[in-house]
Amino acid sequence: MQEWLRKPFFTATILREVAKKVHAHRLDVGYMTTLPESIPQNPRPRHDFAPSSGTSRHWQKGVAVLGAWLLLLSTGVMAESPAAPQDVPPPWAYAVDPPGVVAPKDDGTLRHVPDSTLAFTLSQVRDGFVSPDWHPSDHPPLPEVVAHGHKPAVMACGYCHRASGTGGPENASLAGLPAAYIIQQMADFKSGARSTSLPLRAPPKNMMALSKAVTTPEIEEAAAYFSSLKLKPIIRVVETDMAPKTYVHGWHLADLQNGEKEPIGQRVVEVPQDLEQFVSRDSRSQFIAYVPTGSIQKGKTLASTAGGGRTVQCAICHGPDLKGLGPIPGIAGRSPSYIVRQLFDFKHGVRAGIGSALMKPTVQNLTLEDMVALAAYAASLEP
């Protein structure tokens, strides 16, 4: 049996128990809404994963379990509360595209983004071996692996992480990360030391696959390029008790834009401010991260005091302003959805490697509420 199917939080039994427990609390936070007919179905990224015709029985079982998990998402029974299980990957952080979403056909219309004279078709911005570079003056010349990757197995780094390394809620921002850190993460993906709590998500699955095909010189070239960039402030963190209703689009959340809101609970609801601009893979795309009221101060207190021994002061490793220290990456101004995923993965042992030795004792006593608070605080800082 595949290793991930042995993990308890992926079994149908646990999923049923989760549903029973959360239903018992009569929660009505029906987030992770699937795309309604009234909202245009925007294109899914080219990296969407689909099983081959040679699907095994184990894969089919995995799909069945994922189907049950998605059912929980659509009915809202996985809403976070003080009683919510701590070993279930939070679905708002580990967003999964709902089944049956079909990307629209390219009608040849040219797409545009603000402050750029360039134009691309939908097919061009979907091409995984092209990094749409809307603003060439924002960065140095793109290395070949960042601009185009190499076929058939290595997509352009800039396709997912954007030409300026800003990334999005579904993956990581790379701009300004230490080159040594980026190189080590690629080694960890290749060795299997770095995995994910939800293996069916396409972004980490693609990283694990391409890490085996990319060459050492390409990794070093990409690492040098992204580390030379400065991360821009692109995330606005908003504390609130109510967040807009969302649906899953391209492995991240998107605002339904229907004016409806729901209790935020203990979640981060991170959405592109302009979805079409983000679909066009514009590095200047902005994001809004809705977080629970009071979470920024709570995260600041936890990060600076260690919560009375519950964790370790973040500044010891990440620097006094959380902008990094030597080979340790900066976390200030980065995606709170991504930060929560990494804290959760460290805690549950699926992200290992050299850095995990420092992170494991830091996260082992953290609750999901703690992770949300720390992520909200870090994301609110100037990068």
N, C-alpha and C positions, 0 to 999 in steps of 0.2 A: 504493500500500500504506500502511496505517496506520503512523505513525511508530514506535510502540512495537514493531511486529513486525520492524523493522529492527535492533533492539538485539540484540547477539550472545547475551546470556544468556537470550533468549526463543526461540531457535531450537531445533528438535528435535535438530539435530546436537550442539549444546552440551550439551543435556540428556542425550543418549546418552553423551557423553564423561564427563559428571559421574558418571553411573551406573557406567561402567567403572572410573573412578579410585577411587571410594569403595568399590565392591565389591572392588577389588584389595586394599584394606586390611582386608577381612573384618570390617567394622564391623557391629555387631548392635544399634545404638541405634534401635529401631523406633518413634520417637516420631511424633507427629501421627496417632495412631491414629484411624480413622473410628469413628463411634458404633456400638457393638455393640447387638444386640437387647436385651440384658439391662439396658441403661441407658435410662431414659425419654428420649424425644426432646423436649428443651425447646424452647420457641418461638424461632424465628430472628427477629432484629429486622426491623421493617417495611422498613428500608432495603435489604434484600437485593435484588440486581440480577439481572434475568433479561432475556435478549434479546427483542426484539419479533419479530413474525411476519415482518417485512421484513428479517431477518438477511442480511447480505451474505456473499459468499465470504470476505472478509478476516476477518469476525467468526468464521466457521466455522473458518478456519485458526487463529485465536487460541484458540478453544475446544479445538481438537485439541492445540495446544501446551500449554495449561493442563492438559488431561487427562493428558498425559505427565508434567507437573510434579507433579500430584497423585498419579500412580502412584509417583513417586519418594518422595513423602512417606509413602505408606501402606506402602511396602516398607522404609523406613528408610534408603535409600541416600543421602539428603542429610544425614546426620548430620555435625555439624561435627567436624573434626579438623585437625591442623596442615597436612594436605595438601589440605583442602577448598578449592575454588575461591573466590577472594575477590570475584568479580564476580557471583556468583549471590545474589539476595536471600535471606537466611536464612529458610526457611519457618516457623520458630518465631516469628519477629518479624512476618513478613508472612503471618499465618495466613489461610487461605482456606477457607470452608465447603465441605465435600465435596459432590459432586453427589448429588442424590436425597434430601436431607434435607427432610422434610415437617413443617411446624409443626403441632402438635396443635390440634384444634378447641377452641374455648372452650365449656366445659360450664356456664358461668355461675357457677362457684365464685368466691367472693370471696377475694382474696389479701390477706395481711397481712404487715407487716414489723415488726421489733422497735421498741418505744418509739413506736408511732404508733397512733392510734385510727382512722385512715382505712382504707378498703378499696376495692380496685379489681378489676375482672374482668381476665381475660387480654386480652380485646379492648381494654380501656381502656389497659393498659400497652403494648400494641402499636401504638397509634394515634400515628403520626408527627407529628401536629399537636397533640399534648397532651404536656406535660411533667408526669408524675406527681409531685406535690409532697407527699411523705409527711410532711415536717417543715417546715411554713411558717415556724415561729419560728426556723429556722436561718439565715435570710437576709432581706434586704429584699424588698418586693413584686416579683414577676417582671414585667419589661416584657412587652408583648404578644408581641413576636417571640420571646422566650425561652419564654414559656408556650405559645404556639399557632402561631407562625410566621404565614404566610399562604398559603392555598391558591391554586393547585395546586402551586406549585413550591418553596416555602420551608417546610421542616419546622421545628418548634419547636426552637430551639437546645438547650433543656433536655431534649429527648427523647434525643439522643445524648450530650450533655455533662453531663446531669443538672441538676437545679434548682439545686444548689449549685456547679456547675462542676467537679465532681470527675472526670468522664469515666470512662474505663476503659482497659484495655490495647489495645483496638482503635482508640482515637482519642486525643484530647488532653485533658488537664485544663486548664481555662481560668481557674479561680479564681486571682486574684492576678496574672495576667499584665498587663503595662502595656497600657492602652487603645490607645495608639499602635501597639503591636506587633500587637494583634489586628486593628486596622483595616488595617495594612499586609499582614498575611497574607491577608485577604479580597481585597485588591487583587491580590495575587500569584496567588491561586487564579483570579480572574477573568481576568487577563491571560494565564494559562498559565505564568507564571514558576515557580509552585510546582505540581509534579506529584508523581509517585510512581514508584518502581521496579517496582511491580506494579499497572498501571492497572486490572485487573479487580477489585481490592478495593473493596468498596462504600463504606466510610467516606470515603476521599479522593475517590472518584468523585462521591459526593453533594455534597461540599464544592465541587468544581469546578463542578458543575451549579447549585447554589443560589446560588453567588456571582454568577451572571449575572442572577438574578431578584430578589435581596434589594435593598432600597433603601439609599441612603446613610444616611438618618436611622435606619433599623433597625439597621444595622451599628454606628453610633455609640452607639445606645442599649444594644445588647447588650454592646459593648465597655466602656462605662462601668459597667454592672452587674457583669460578671464581674471586672473589675479592682478593684472595691470589696470583693470577697470575699477571705477568707484561706484558702489551701489547707490542708486538714486532713491530719494524718499518717494515711494509710490503707493504706500499703504496708509490709509487714514483709519485710525482705530476709534470706534464710536461705542461708548458705554450705553447700554439700553436694557430695559426689561422686555421690550418687544422687538422682534426682528422681522424683516420682510419674509414672506413665504418664498421658498426656493424650489428649484428642481435641479437634477444633476445633468451637467452638460460637459462633455469632454473630460470626465474624471474630476470635476470640481463643481461647486455650487454656483448657480446663477439665479439672479432675482427674477421672480415671475412677472414683475412689473405690472401687477394688477391692483396695487394699493393695499392688499391684504397683509396683515401681520399676525404673528403668533408669539407666545412666550418663548424667550430665548433659552430658559433653563440654564444648564451648565454646558454651553456650547460656544464655539466660535463660528460665526456665519460670515464667511469671507467670499465676496463676490466681485467680479469685474464691474467697474463703474460704467463702462461702455462695452457690452459683450461683443458686438460686431468688430470693434477695434481690436479686442483681444483675439478673436477668431482670426483676424488678419495677421496676427503674430507681430503686432507692433510693440517694440520694447518700451515705448512711452505710455503704455496702458496703465491706468490707475485702478486701485482696488479700495473697497471699503470693507473693513473687518468689524462686524458687530460683536461685542463681547458683553458679558454680564456686568451690570452696574457694580462699581466698586472693585472690579477685578484687577485694574491696573495698579492701584495702591496695594492691594493684597499681594500681587505678584512682586511689586517692588520691595515690600517688607520681607517676603519669603526669600527673595534673591539676595537681599542685603544682610539678613539676620540668620538665615539657614533654618528659620522656624523652630528654634529651640532644639536643634539637633536632628530635625526631621530630614534635612537635606544638607547641602554644602553651599556656601556662598558662591554665587555664580562668578563674581569678579575675580576670584582666586585664579581661575583658568582662562576665562573669557575677557579679562581686563576690566578696569574700573568703570569703563563706559560701555562694556559688553561689545566692543568693536573688534575684539580679538587680541591675542597675545602670542607673538611668535607663530608657531605652526597651528595654534588653536584658533578655530574660526570665529569670526564675529557673528553675533546673533541679533544685534540691534537692527531694527528696521526690516527684519525678514519676515516672511509669511508665517503668521501664527498657526495656520492649519498645518504647515510643514513642521513647525517646531513641536506641536503636540504629537504628530506622528512619530517623530524621532524620539521624544521622551518615552512614548508608549513602547516603541520598538526596543529601546535600550532596556527598559524595565522587564520586558518579556523575553529578552535574550535572543531576539532575531536580528538585532544589529550588534554584531560583535566586532572583532578586530582590535587594533591597538587602542583606539580611543575609548572603547567600552570599559576598559579597566578603571578609567577615571569616572565614567558616567554611571556605571552600574550602582555603586553605593550612593550616588547622588540622587538617583531616581527610585530606588527600591521601596522607599516609604511614601512616595508621593501618591496622592489620590488624583483622579482625573480632574477634580476641581482645582487642585494645586497646579496641574499642568496647564489648564486653561488660563489661570491667573498669571503664571510665569510667561506663557506665550503672549498674552495680551500686553504685559509690561514690556517685554523685549521688542515686540512689534511696534509699540508706541514711541520708541526711542529713535533719535536721528541716526541713520546708518553711517 
